[in-house]
């Protein structure tokens, strides 16, 4: 399943607007979702980000996996911080 979508806009940590886009490339309900995600919707989005959900005794555990590609350590940290703000 591939569905192209504009995911919306958001704000960067410096207050600027960000346009998000991507494609849902795999949906295996209720435990797995793979999607591309980019802040440059007209450019190649790269490898998909993987979202895996697992039921636990306390609720649900979400594991997000993404190829770090050529990200610097600082970019990896910023990406992790960004995912935390999306999920919260």
PDB file of N, CA, C and O in Angstrom:
ATOM      1  N   UNK A   1       0.846  -1.169   0.000  1.00  0.00           N
ATOM      2  CA  UNK A   1       0.000   0.000   0.000  1.00  0.00           C
ATOM      3  C   UNK A   1       0.894   1.234   0.000  1.00  0.00           C
ATOM      4  O   UNK A   1       1.734   1.393   0.885  1.00  0.00           O
ATOM      5  N   UNK A   2       0.719   2.093  -0.970  1.00  0.00           N
ATOM      6  CA  UNK A   2       1.454   3.351  -1.016  1.00  0.00           C
ATOM      7  C   UNK A   2       0.453   4.474  -1.177  1.00  0.00           C
ATOM      8  O   UNK A   2      -0.311   4.492  -2.142  1.00  0.00           O
ATOM      9  N   UNK A   3       0.448   5.402  -0.254  1.00  0.00           N
ATOM     10  CA  UNK A   3      -0.444   6.550  -0.315  1.00  0.00           C
ATOM     11  C   UNK A   3       0.386   7.798  -0.110  1.00  0.00           C
ATOM     12  O   UNK A   3       0.995   7.968   0.946  1.00  0.00           O
ATOM     13  N   UNK A   4       0.422   8.679  -1.104  1.00  0.00           N
ATOM     14  CA  UNK A   4       1.157   9.938  -0.989  1.00  0.00           C
ATOM     15  C   UNK A   4       0.276  10.918  -0.251  1.00  0.00           C
ATOM     16  O   UNK A   4      -0.920  11.025  -0.525  1.00  0.00           O
ATOM     17  N   UNK A   5       0.862  11.625   0.672  1.00  0.00           N
ATOM     18  CA  UNK A   5       0.077  12.581   1.436  1.00  0.00           C
ATOM     19  C   UNK A   5       0.933  13.755   1.862  1.00  0.00           C
ATOM     20  O   UNK A   5       2.137  13.616   2.075  1.00  0.00           O
ATOM     21  N   UNK A   6       0.312  14.897   1.984  1.00  0.00           N
ATOM     22  CA  UNK A   6       0.942  16.012   2.674  1.00  0.00           C
ATOM     23  C   UNK A   6       0.503  15.893   4.109  1.00  0.00           C
ATOM     24  O   UNK A   6      -0.693  15.899   4.401  1.00  0.00           O
ATOM     25  N   UNK A   7       1.444  15.788   4.992  1.00  0.00           N
ATOM     26  CA  UNK A   7       1.119  15.488   6.378  1.00  0.00           C
ATOM     27  C   UNK A   7       0.817  16.723   7.205  1.00  0.00           C
ATOM     28  O   UNK A   7       0.289  16.608   8.310  1.00  0.00           O
ATOM     29  N   UNK A   8       1.136  17.882   6.701  1.00  0.00           N
ATOM     30  CA  UNK A   8       0.794  19.083   7.447  1.00  0.00           C
ATOM     31  C   UNK A   8       1.996  19.972   7.685  1.00  0.00           C
ATOM     32  O   UNK A   8       3.090  19.739   7.172  1.00  0.00           O
ATOM     33  N   UNK A   9       1.756  20.979   8.467  1.00  0.00           N
ATOM     34  CA  UNK A   9       2.810  21.919   8.789  1.00  0.00           C
ATOM     35  C   UNK A   9       3.070  21.893  10.279  1.00  0.00           C
ATOM     36  O   UNK A   9       2.223  21.483  11.073  1.00  0.00           O
ATOM     37  N   UNK A  10       4.233  22.331  10.633  1.00  0.00           N
ATOM     38  CA  UNK A  10       4.610  22.408  12.035  1.00  0.00           C
ATOM     39  C   UNK A  10       5.586  23.543  12.226  1.00  0.00           C
ATOM     40  O   UNK A  10       5.825  24.327  11.308  1.00  0.00           O
ATOM     41  N   UNK A  11       6.136  23.632  13.388  1.00  0.00           N
ATOM     42  CA  UNK A  11       7.114  24.667  13.703  1.00  0.00           C
ATOM     43  C   UNK A  11       8.428  24.014  14.086  1.00  0.00           C
ATOM     44  O   UNK A  11       8.455  22.997  14.780  1.00  0.00           O
ATOM     45  N   UNK A  12       9.514  24.608  13.627  1.00  0.00           N
ATOM     46  CA  UNK A  12      10.834  24.119  14.001  1.00  0.00           C
ATOM     47  C   UNK A  12      11.176  24.639  15.384  1.00  0.00           C
ATOM     48  O   UNK A  12      10.445  25.448  15.955  1.00  0.00           O
ATOM     49  N   UNK A  13      12.288  24.169  15.916  1.00  0.00           N
ATOM     50  CA  UNK A  13      12.718  24.624  17.243  1.00  0.00           C
ATOM     51  C   UNK A  13      13.060  26.104  17.246  1.00  0.00           C
ATOM     52  O   UNK A  13      13.109  26.726  18.307  1.00  0.00           O
ATOM     53  N   UNK A  14      13.298  26.680  16.061  1.00  0.00           N
ATOM     54  CA  UNK A  14      13.590  28.120  15.985  1.00  0.00           C
ATOM     55  C   UNK A  14      12.350  28.939  15.656  1.00  0.00           C
ATOM     56  O   UNK A  14      12.434  30.158  15.501  1.00  0.00           O
ATOM     57  N   UNK A  15      11.188  28.272  15.547  1.00  0.00           N
ATOM     58  CA  UNK A  15       9.938  28.986  15.312  1.00  0.00           C
ATOM     59  C   UNK A  15       9.511  29.064  13.860  1.00  0.00           C
ATOM     60  O   UNK A  15       8.423  29.562  13.573  1.00  0.00           O
ATOM     61  N   UNK A  16      10.341  28.585  12.925  1.00  0.00           N
ATOM     62  CA  UNK A  16       9.969  28.611  11.516  1.00  0.00           C
ATOM     63  C   UNK A  16       8.938  27.549  11.185  1.00  0.00           C
ATOM     64  O   UNK A  16       8.791  26.568  11.915  1.00  0.00           O
ATOM     65  N   UNK A  17       8.221  27.741  10.084  1.00  0.00           N
ATOM     66  CA  UNK A  17       7.231  26.762   9.643  1.00  0.00           C
ATOM     67  C   UNK A  17       7.905  25.654   8.838  1.00  0.00           C
ATOM     68  O   UNK A  17       8.820  25.908   8.054  1.00  0.00           O
ATOM     69  N   UNK A  18       7.442  24.435   9.041  1.00  0.00           N
ATOM     70  CA  UNK A  18       7.953  23.274   8.324  1.00  0.00           C
ATOM     71  C   UNK A  18       6.771  22.598   7.636  1.00  0.00           C
ATOM     72  O   UNK A  18       5.745  22.343   8.267  1.00  0.00           O
ATOM     73  N   UNK A  19       6.913  22.310   6.347  1.00  0.00           N
ATOM     74  CA  UNK A  19       5.908  21.558   5.597  1.00  0.00           C
ATOM     75  C   UNK A  19       6.340  20.101   5.548  1.00  0.00           C
ATOM     76  O   UNK A  19       7.420  19.798   5.042  1.00  0.00           O
ATOM     77  N   UNK A  20       5.524  19.201   6.060  1.00  0.00           N
ATOM     78  CA  UNK A  20       5.855  17.782   6.097  1.00  0.00           C
ATOM     79  C   UNK A  20       5.133  17.043   4.981  1.00  0.00           C
ATOM     80  O   UNK A  20       4.007  17.396   4.629  1.00  0.00           O
ATOM     81  N   UNK A  21       5.765  16.031   4.429  1.00  0.00           N
ATOM     82  CA  UNK A  21       5.143  15.187   3.424  1.00  0.00           C
ATOM     83  C   UNK A  21       5.741  13.809   3.470  1.00  0.00           C
ATOM     84  O   UNK A  21       6.749  13.582   4.138  1.00  0.00           O
ATOM     85  N   UNK A  22       5.117  12.875   2.755  1.00  0.00           N
ATOM     86  CA  UNK A  22       5.648  11.525   2.704  1.00  0.00           C
ATOM     87  C   UNK A  22       4.636  10.548   2.167  1.00  0.00           C
ATOM     88  O   UNK A  22       3.576  10.931   1.671  1.00  0.00           O
ATOM     89  N   UNK A  23       4.977   9.277   2.273  1.00  0.00           N
ATOM     90  CA  UNK A  23       4.118   8.202   1.805  1.00  0.00           C
ATOM     91  C   UNK A  23       4.033   7.111   2.853  1.00  0.00           C
ATOM     92  O   UNK A  23       5.031   6.764   3.485  1.00  0.00           O
ATOM     93  N   UNK A  24       2.824   6.565   3.038  1.00  0.00           N
ATOM     94  CA  UNK A  24       2.676   5.346   3.822  1.00  0.00           C
ATOM     95  C   UNK A  24       3.016   4.208   2.878  1.00  0.00           C
ATOM     96  O   UNK A  24       2.310   3.999   1.892  1.00  0.00           O
ATOM     97  N   UNK A  25       4.072   3.476   3.154  1.00  0.00           N
ATOM     98  CA  UNK A  25       4.513   2.421   2.240  1.00  0.00           C
ATOM     99  C   UNK A  25       4.185   1.021   2.742  1.00  0.00           C
ATOM    100  O   UNK A  25       4.253   0.058   1.979  1.00  0.00           O
ATOM    101  N   UNK A  26       3.830   0.901   4.021  1.00  0.00           N
ATOM    102  CA  UNK A  26       3.443  -0.399   4.571  1.00  0.00           C
ATOM    103  C   UNK A  26       2.568  -0.175   5.794  1.00  0.00           C
ATOM    104  O   UNK A  26       2.918   0.589   6.694  1.00  0.00           O
ATOM    105  N   UNK A  27       1.439  -0.845   5.815  1.00  0.00           N
ATOM    106  CA  UNK A  27       0.545  -0.791   6.969  1.00  0.00           C
ATOM    107  C   UNK A  27       0.148  -2.216   7.307  1.00  0.00           C
ATOM    108  O   UNK A  27      -0.491  -2.896   6.505  1.00  0.00           O
ATOM    109  N   UNK A  28       0.525  -2.664   8.490  1.00  0.00           N
ATOM    110  CA  UNK A  28       0.188  -3.995   8.970  1.00  0.00           C
ATOM    111  C   UNK A  28      -0.486  -3.807  10.329  1.00  0.00           C
ATOM    112  O   UNK A  28       0.150  -3.895  11.379  1.00  0.00           O
ATOM    113  N   UNK A  29      -1.780  -3.549  10.274  1.00  0.00           N
ATOM    114  CA  UNK A  29      -2.529  -3.256  11.500  1.00  0.00           C
ATOM    115  C   UNK A  29      -2.574  -4.469  12.406  1.00  0.00           C
ATOM    116  O   UNK A  29      -2.697  -5.587  11.906  1.00  0.00           O
ATOM    117  N   UNK A  30      -2.483  -4.307  13.663  1.00  0.00           N
ATOM    118  CA  UNK A  30      -2.351  -3.065  14.420  1.00  0.00           C
ATOM    119  C   UNK A  30      -0.926  -2.788  14.901  1.00  0.00           C
ATOM    120  O   UNK A  30      -0.720  -1.944  15.772  1.00  0.00           O
ATOM    121  N   UNK A  31       0.059  -3.495  14.336  1.00  0.00           N
ATOM    122  CA  UNK A  31       1.368  -3.439  14.987  1.00  0.00           C
ATOM    123  C   UNK A  31       2.499  -2.792  14.205  1.00  0.00           C
ATOM    124  O   UNK A  31       3.583  -2.607  14.758  1.00  0.00           O
ATOM    125  N   UNK A  32       2.290  -2.437  12.927  1.00  0.00           N
ATOM    126  CA  UNK A  32       3.431  -1.943  12.154  1.00  0.00           C
ATOM    127  C   UNK A  32       2.973  -0.917  11.117  1.00  0.00           C
ATOM    128  O   UNK A  32       1.937  -1.072  10.471  1.00  0.00           O
ATOM    129  N   UNK A  33       3.786   0.140  10.981  1.00  0.00           N
ATOM    130  CA  UNK A  33       3.572   1.171   9.979  1.00  0.00           C
ATOM    131  C   UNK A  33       4.939   1.600   9.465  1.00  0.00           C
ATOM    132  O   UNK A  33       5.856   1.836  10.251  1.00  0.00           O
ATOM    133  N   UNK A  34       5.077   1.700   8.152  1.00  0.00           N
ATOM    134  CA  UNK A  34       6.306   2.211   7.548  1.00  0.00           C
ATOM    135  C   UNK A  34       5.915   3.379   6.662  1.00  0.00           C
ATOM    136  O   UNK A  34       4.988   3.279   5.858  1.00  0.00           O
ATOM    137  N   UNK A  35       6.628   4.490   6.815  1.00  0.00           N
ATOM    138  CA  UNK A  35       6.307   5.671   6.023  1.00  0.00           C
ATOM    139  C   UNK A  35       7.545   6.502   5.773  1.00  0.00           C
ATOM    140  O   UNK A  35       8.462   6.549   6.592  1.00  0.00           O
ATOM    141  N   UNK A  36       7.553   7.158   4.622  1.00  0.00           N
ATOM    142  CA  UNK A  36       8.598   8.137   4.398  1.00  0.00           C
ATOM    143  C   UNK A  36       8.147   9.416   5.069  1.00  0.00           C
ATOM    144  O   UNK A  36       6.950   9.652   5.241  1.00  0.00           O
ATOM    145  N   UNK A  37       9.087  10.224   5.440  1.00  0.00           N
ATOM    146  CA  UNK A  37       8.780  11.471   6.143  1.00  0.00           C
ATOM    147  C   UNK A  37       9.862  12.474   5.797  1.00  0.00           C
ATOM    148  O   UNK A  37      11.049  12.201   5.981  1.00  0.00           O
ATOM    149  N   UNK A  38       9.463  13.629   5.298  1.00  0.00           N
ATOM    150  CA  UNK A  38      10.441  14.632   4.911  1.00  0.00           C
ATOM    151  C   UNK A  38       9.905  16.037   5.138  1.00  0.00           C
ATOM    152  O   UNK A  38       8.700  16.282   5.082  1.00  0.00           O
ATOM    153  N   UNK A  39      10.821  16.941   5.394  1.00  0.00           N
ATOM    154  CA  UNK A  39      10.460  18.356   5.500  1.00  0.00           C
ATOM    155  C   UNK A  39      10.762  19.076   4.183  1.00  0.00           C
ATOM    156  O   UNK A  39      10.745  20.305   4.121  1.00  0.00           O
ATOM    157  N   UNK A  40      11.037  18.301   3.138  1.00  0.00           N
ATOM    158  CA  UNK A  40      11.231  18.825   1.783  1.00  0.00           C
ATOM    159  C   UNK A  40      10.349  17.987   0.852  1.00  0.00           C
ATOM    160  O   UNK A  40      10.855  17.124   0.134  1.00  0.00           O
ATOM    161  N   UNK A  41       9.023  18.237   0.859  1.00  0.00           N
ATOM    162  CA  UNK A  41       8.069  17.368   0.159  1.00  0.00           C
ATOM    163  C   UNK A  41       8.319  17.172  -1.334  1.00  0.00           C
ATOM    164  O   UNK A  41       7.858  16.179  -1.896  1.00  0.00           O
ATOM    165  N   UNK A  42       9.030  18.078  -1.993  1.00  0.00           N
ATOM    166  CA  UNK A  42       9.288  17.925  -3.421  1.00  0.00           C
ATOM    167  C   UNK A  42      10.570  17.141  -3.713  1.00  0.00           C
ATOM    168  O   UNK A  42      10.897  16.912  -4.877  1.00  0.00           O
ATOM    169  N   UNK A  43      11.293  16.730  -2.678  1.00  0.00           N
ATOM    170  CA  UNK A  43      12.553  15.996  -2.839  1.00  0.00           C
ATOM    171  C   UNK A  43      12.352  14.532  -2.445  1.00  0.00           C
ATOM    172  O   UNK A  43      11.346  14.174  -1.831  1.00  0.00           O
ATOM    173  N   UNK A  44      13.325  13.692  -2.808  1.00  0.00           N
ATOM    174  CA  UNK A  44      13.297  12.285  -2.415  1.00  0.00           C
ATOM    175  C   UNK A  44      13.271  12.182  -0.892  1.00  0.00           C
ATOM    176  O   UNK A  44      14.081  12.814  -0.214  1.00  0.00           O
ATOM    177  N   UNK A  45      12.357  11.399  -0.358  1.00  0.00           N
ATOM    178  CA  UNK A  45      12.180  11.309   1.092  1.00  0.00           C
ATOM    179  C   UNK A  45      13.112  10.321   1.767  1.00  0.00           C
ATOM    180  O   UNK A  45      13.224  10.330   2.993  1.00  0.00           O
ATOM    181  N   UNK A  46      13.776   9.481   1.016  1.00  0.00           N
ATOM    182  CA  UNK A  46      14.688   8.516   1.619  1.00  0.00           C
ATOM    183  C   UNK A  46      13.973   7.261   2.077  1.00  0.00           C
ATOM    184  O   UNK A  46      12.814   7.021   1.739  1.00  0.00           O
ATOM    185  N   UNK A  47      14.693   6.466   2.858  1.00  0.00           N
ATOM    186  CA  UNK A  47      14.146   5.211   3.363  1.00  0.00           C
ATOM    187  C   UNK A  47      13.019   5.476   4.346  1.00  0.00           C
ATOM    188  O   UNK A  47      13.005   6.516   5.005  1.00  0.00           O
ATOM    189  N   UNK A  48      12.071   4.545   4.454  1.00  0.00           N
ATOM    190  CA  UNK A  48      10.953   4.771   5.368  1.00  0.00           C
ATOM    191  C   UNK A  48      11.364   4.713   6.835  1.00  0.00           C
ATOM    192  O   UNK A  48      12.340   4.064   7.213  1.00  0.00           O
ATOM    193  N   UNK A  49      10.588   5.409   7.632  1.00  0.00           N
ATOM    194  CA  UNK A  49      10.678   5.338   9.086  1.00  0.00           C
ATOM    195  C   UNK A  49       9.728   4.219   9.510  1.00  0.00           C
ATOM    196  O   UNK A  49       8.608   4.128   9.008  1.00  0.00           O
ATOM    197  N   UNK A  50      10.173   3.374  10.430  1.00  0.00           N
ATOM    198  CA  UNK A  50       9.377   2.233  10.871  1.00  0.00           C
ATOM    199  C   UNK A  50       8.801   2.500  12.256  1.00  0.00           C
ATOM    200  O   UNK A  50       9.514   2.928  13.164  1.00  0.00           O
ATOM    201  N   UNK A  51       7.518   2.247  12.406  1.00  0.00           N
ATOM    202  CA  UNK A  51       6.822   2.395  13.677  1.00  0.00           C
ATOM    203  C   UNK A  51       6.262   1.030  14.048  1.00  0.00           C
ATOM    204  O   UNK A  51       5.421   0.486  13.333  1.00  0.00           O
ATOM    205  N   UNK A  52       6.727   0.472  15.168  1.00  0.00           N
ATOM    206  CA  UNK A  52       6.259  -0.824  15.632  1.00  0.00           C
ATOM    207  C   UNK A  52       5.626  -0.660  17.003  1.00  0.00           C
ATOM    208  O   UNK A  52       6.199  -0.052  17.908  1.00  0.00           O
ATOM    209  N   UNK A  53       4.424  -1.221  17.133  1.00  0.00           N
ATOM    210  CA  UNK A  53       3.671  -1.128  18.376  1.00  0.00           C
ATOM    211  C   UNK A  53       3.539  -2.506  18.997  1.00  0.00           C
ATOM    212  O   UNK A  53       3.251  -3.489  18.315  1.00  0.00           O
ATOM    213  N   UNK A  54       3.756  -2.559  20.305  1.00  0.00           N
ATOM    214  CA  UNK A  54       3.696  -3.824  21.034  1.00  0.00           C
ATOM    215  C   UNK A  54       2.900  -3.619  22.315  1.00  0.00           C
ATOM    216  O   UNK A  54       3.189  -2.724  23.110  1.00  0.00           O
ATOM    217  N   UNK A  55       1.897  -4.463  22.498  1.00  0.00           N
ATOM    218  CA  UNK A  55       1.136  -4.388  23.746  1.00  0.00           C
ATOM    219  C   UNK A  55       2.011  -4.825  24.906  1.00  0.00           C
ATOM    220  O   UNK A  55       2.759  -5.798  24.800  1.00  0.00           O
ATOM    221  N   UNK A  56       1.915  -4.095  26.023  1.00  0.00           N
ATOM    222  CA  UNK A  56       2.617  -4.460  27.253  1.00  0.00           C
ATOM    223  C   UNK A  56       1.602  -4.475  28.386  1.00  0.00           C
ATOM    224  O   UNK A  56       0.454  -4.070  28.202  1.00  0.00           O
ATOM    225  N   UNK A  57       2.013  -4.932  29.535  1.00  0.00           N
ATOM    226  CA  UNK A  57       1.115  -4.955  30.695  1.00  0.00           C
ATOM    227  C   UNK A  57       0.676  -3.540  31.086  1.00  0.00           C
ATOM    228  O   UNK A  57      -0.402  -3.354  31.650  1.00  0.00           O
ATOM    229  N   UNK A  58       1.515  -2.545  30.783  1.00  0.00           N
ATOM    230  CA  UNK A  58       1.223  -1.167  31.171  1.00  0.00           C
ATOM    231  C   UNK A  58       0.615  -0.322  30.059  1.00  0.00           C
ATOM    232  O   UNK A  58       0.302   0.847  30.284  1.00  0.00           O
ATOM    233  N   UNK A  59       0.440  -0.880  28.869  1.00  0.00           N
ATOM    234  CA  UNK A  59      -0.093  -0.104  27.757  1.00  0.00           C
ATOM    235  C   UNK A  59       0.498  -0.561  26.442  1.00  0.00           C
ATOM    236  O   UNK A  59       0.408  -1.735  26.085  1.00  0.00           O
ATOM    237  N   UNK A  60       1.102   0.366  25.725  1.00  0.00           N
ATOM    238  CA  UNK A  60       1.683   0.056  24.423  1.00  0.00           C
ATOM    239  C   UNK A  60       3.081   0.636  24.324  1.00  0.00           C
ATOM    240  O   UNK A  60       3.314   1.783  24.703  1.00  0.00           O
ATOM    241  N   UNK A  61       4.009  -0.160  23.815  1.00  0.00           N
ATOM    242  CA  UNK A  61       5.377   0.309  23.573  1.00  0.00           C
ATOM    243  C   UNK A  61       5.487   0.653  22.087  1.00  0.00           C
ATOM    244  O   UNK A  61       5.148  -0.159  21.226  1.00  0.00           O
ATOM    245  N   UNK A  62       5.962   1.856  21.801  1.00  0.00           N
ATOM    246  CA  UNK A  62       6.200   2.296  20.434  1.00  0.00           C
ATOM    247  C   UNK A  62       7.698   2.337  20.195  1.00  0.00           C
ATOM    248  O   UNK A  62       8.433   2.990  20.935  1.00  0.00           O
ATOM    249  N   UNK A  63       8.151   1.641  19.162  1.00  0.00           N
ATOM    250  CA  UNK A  63       9.554   1.667  18.760  1.00  0.00           C
ATOM    251  C   UNK A  63       9.621   2.312  17.383  1.00  0.00           C
ATOM    252  O   UNK A  63       8.961   1.861  16.446  1.00  0.00           O
ATOM    253  N   UNK A  64      10.420   3.369  17.262  1.00  0.00           N
ATOM    254  CA  UNK A  64      10.608   4.056  15.995  1.00  0.00           C
ATOM    255  C   UNK A  64      12.025   3.765  15.526  1.00  0.00           C
ATOM    256  O   UNK A  64      12.986   3.946  16.274  1.00  0.00           O
ATOM    257  N   UNK A  65      12.151   3.309  14.274  1.00  0.00           N
ATOM    258  CA  UNK A  65      13.462   2.995  13.703  1.00  0.00           C
ATOM    259  C   UNK A  65      13.631   3.761  12.401  1.00  0.00           C
ATOM    260  O   UNK A  65      12.707   3.850  11.592  1.00  0.00           O
ATOM    261  N   UNK A  66      14.824   4.311  12.209  1.00  0.00           N
ATOM    262  CA  UNK A  66      15.130   5.045  10.984  1.00  0.00           C
ATOM    263  C   UNK A  66      16.604   4.881  10.667  1.00  0.00           C
ATOM    264  O   UNK A  66      17.450   4.966  11.558  1.00  0.00           O
ATOM    265  N   UNK A  67      16.912   4.647   9.396  1.00  0.00           N
ATOM    266  CA  UNK A  67      18.294   4.595   8.959  1.00  0.00           C
ATOM    267  C   UNK A  67      18.922   5.967   9.192  1.00  0.00           C
ATOM    268  O   UNK A  67      18.333   6.979   8.811  1.00  0.00           O
ATOM    269  N   UNK A  68      20.079   6.022   9.795  1.00  0.00           N
ATOM    270  CA  UNK A  68      20.692   7.315  10.101  1.00  0.00           C
ATOM    271  C   UNK A  68      21.329   7.953   8.884  1.00  0.00           C
ATOM    272  O   UNK A  68      21.741   9.112   8.931  1.00  0.00           O
ATOM    273  N   UNK A  69      21.416   7.196   7.778  1.00  0.00           N
ATOM    274  CA  UNK A  69      21.933   7.718   6.519  1.00  0.00           C
ATOM    275  C   UNK A  69      23.251   8.423   6.758  1.00  0.00           C
ATOM    276  O   UNK A  69      24.172   7.834   7.324  1.00  0.00           O
ATOM    277  N   UNK A  70      23.357   9.652   6.346  1.00  0.00           N
ATOM    278  CA  UNK A  70      24.593  10.405   6.558  1.00  0.00           C
ATOM    279  C   UNK A  70      24.420  11.460   7.644  1.00  0.00           C
ATOM    280  O   UNK A  70      25.129  12.466   7.652  1.00  0.00           O
ATOM    281  N   UNK A  71      23.472  11.231   8.570  1.00  0.00           N
ATOM    282  CA  UNK A  71      23.232  12.185   9.662  1.00  0.00           C
ATOM    283  C   UNK A  71      24.448  12.253  10.583  1.00  0.00           C
ATOM    284  O   UNK A  71      25.074  11.239  10.890  1.00  0.00           O
ATOM    285  N   UNK A  72      24.760  13.455  11.009  1.00  0.00           N
ATOM    286  CA  UNK A  72      25.773  13.633  12.042  1.00  0.00           C
ATOM    287  C   UNK A  72      25.161  13.217  13.384  1.00  0.00           C
ATOM    288  O   UNK A  72      23.947  13.041  13.486  1.00  0.00           O
ATOM    289  N   UNK A  73      25.991  13.064  14.398  1.00  0.00           N
ATOM    290  CA  UNK A  73      25.482  12.742  15.731  1.00  0.00           C
ATOM    291  C   UNK A  73      24.498  13.811  16.204  1.00  0.00           C
ATOM    292  O   UNK A  73      23.501  13.492  16.851  1.00  0.00           O
ATOM    293  N   UNK A  74      24.772  15.070  15.886  1.00  0.00           N
ATOM    294  CA  UNK A  74      23.886  16.172  16.286  1.00  0.00           C
ATOM    295  C   UNK A  74      22.537  16.058  15.572  1.00  0.00           C
ATOM    296  O   UNK A  74      21.496  16.319  16.175  1.00  0.00           O
ATOM    297  N   UNK A  75      22.546  15.674  14.303  1.00  0.00           N
ATOM    298  CA  UNK A  75      21.295  15.514  13.563  1.00  0.00           C
ATOM    299  C   UNK A  75      20.492  14.330  14.094  1.00  0.00           C
ATOM    300  O   UNK A  75      19.262  14.378  14.133  1.00  0.00           O
ATOM    301  N   UNK A  76      21.183  13.272  14.502  1.00  0.00           N
ATOM    302  CA  UNK A  76      20.489  12.131  15.094  1.00  0.00           C
ATOM    303  C   UNK A  76      19.796  12.571  16.383  1.00  0.00           C
ATOM    304  O   UNK A  76      18.630  12.242  16.602  1.00  0.00           O
ATOM    305  N   UNK A  77      20.496  13.304  17.227  1.00  0.00           N
ATOM    306  CA  UNK A  77      19.899  13.786  18.479  1.00  0.00           C
ATOM    307  C   UNK A  77      18.701  14.696  18.210  1.00  0.00           C
ATOM    308  O   UNK A  77      17.686  14.599  18.900  1.00  0.00           O
ATOM    309  N   UNK A  78      18.807  15.576  17.217  1.00  0.00           N
ATOM    310  CA  UNK A  78      17.699  16.469  16.870  1.00  0.00           C
ATOM    311  C   UNK A  78      16.508  15.670  16.340  1.00  0.00           C
ATOM    312  O   UNK A  78      15.358  16.009  16.619  1.00  0.00           O
ATOM    313  N   UNK A  79      16.781  14.617  15.580  1.00  0.00           N
ATOM    314  CA  UNK A  79      15.711  13.767  15.059  1.00  0.00           C
ATOM    315  C   UNK A  79      14.985  13.063  16.191  1.00  0.00           C
ATOM    316  O   UNK A  79      13.756  13.009  16.207  1.00  0.00           O
ATOM    317  N   UNK A  80      15.737  12.525  17.133  1.00  0.00           N
ATOM    318  CA  UNK A  80      15.130  11.860  18.292  1.00  0.00           C
ATOM    319  C   UNK A  80      14.286  12.852  19.082  1.00  0.00           C
ATOM    320  O   UNK A  80      13.168  12.530  19.484  1.00  0.00           O
ATOM    321  N   UNK A  81      14.804  14.038  19.304  1.00  0.00           N
ATOM    322  CA  UNK A  81      14.044  15.073  20.026  1.00  0.00           C
ATOM    323  C   UNK A  81      12.773  15.420  19.265  1.00  0.00           C
ATOM    324  O   UNK A  81      11.719  15.611  19.871  1.00  0.00           O
ATOM    325  N   UNK A  82      12.864  15.502  17.946  1.00  0.00           N
ATOM    326  CA  UNK A  82      11.691  15.804  17.135  1.00  0.00           C
ATOM    327  C   UNK A  82      10.627  14.730  17.247  1.00  0.00           C
ATOM    328  O   UNK A  82       9.443  15.039  17.380  1.00  0.00           O
ATOM    329  N   UNK A  83      11.041  13.461  17.193  1.00  0.00           N
ATOM    330  CA  UNK A  83      10.067  12.378  17.345  1.00  0.00           C
ATOM    331  C   UNK A  83       9.400  12.440  18.716  1.00  0.00           C
ATOM    332  O   UNK A  83       8.194  12.219  18.831  1.00  0.00           O
ATOM    333  N   UNK A  84      10.163  12.733  19.735  1.00  0.00           N
ATOM    334  CA  UNK A  84       9.562  12.844  21.080  1.00  0.00           C
ATOM    335  C   UNK A  84       8.500  13.934  21.111  1.00  0.00           C
ATOM    336  O   UNK A  84       7.448  13.750  21.724  1.00  0.00           O
ATOM    337  N   UNK A  85       8.757  15.066  20.460  1.00  0.00           N
ATOM    338  CA  UNK A  85       7.760  16.144  20.474  1.00  0.00           C
ATOM    339  C   UNK A  85       6.532  15.771  19.640  1.00  0.00           C
ATOM    340  O   UNK A  85       5.417  16.162  19.986  1.00  0.00           O
ATOM    341  N   UNK A  86       6.718  15.014  18.538  1.00  0.00           N
ATOM    342  CA  UNK A  86       5.561  14.557  17.742  1.00  0.00           C
ATOM    343  C   UNK A  86       4.678  13.646  18.552  1.00  0.00           C
ATOM    344  O   UNK A  86       3.456  13.789  18.552  1.00  0.00           O
ATOM    345  N   UNK A  87       5.296  12.707  19.243  1.00  0.00           N
ATOM    346  CA  UNK A  87       4.548  11.684  19.952  1.00  0.00           C
ATOM    347  C   UNK A  87       3.890  12.241  21.206  1.00  0.00           C
ATOM    348  O   UNK A  87       2.769  11.861  21.546  1.00  0.00           O
ATOM    349  N   UNK A  88       4.578  13.132  21.886  1.00  0.00           N
ATOM    350  CA  UNK A  88       3.996  13.726  23.097  1.00  0.00           C
ATOM    351  C   UNK A  88       2.809  14.570  22.720  1.00  0.00           C
ATOM    352  O   UNK A  88       2.171  15.163  23.590  1.00  0.00           O
TER     353      UNK A  88
END
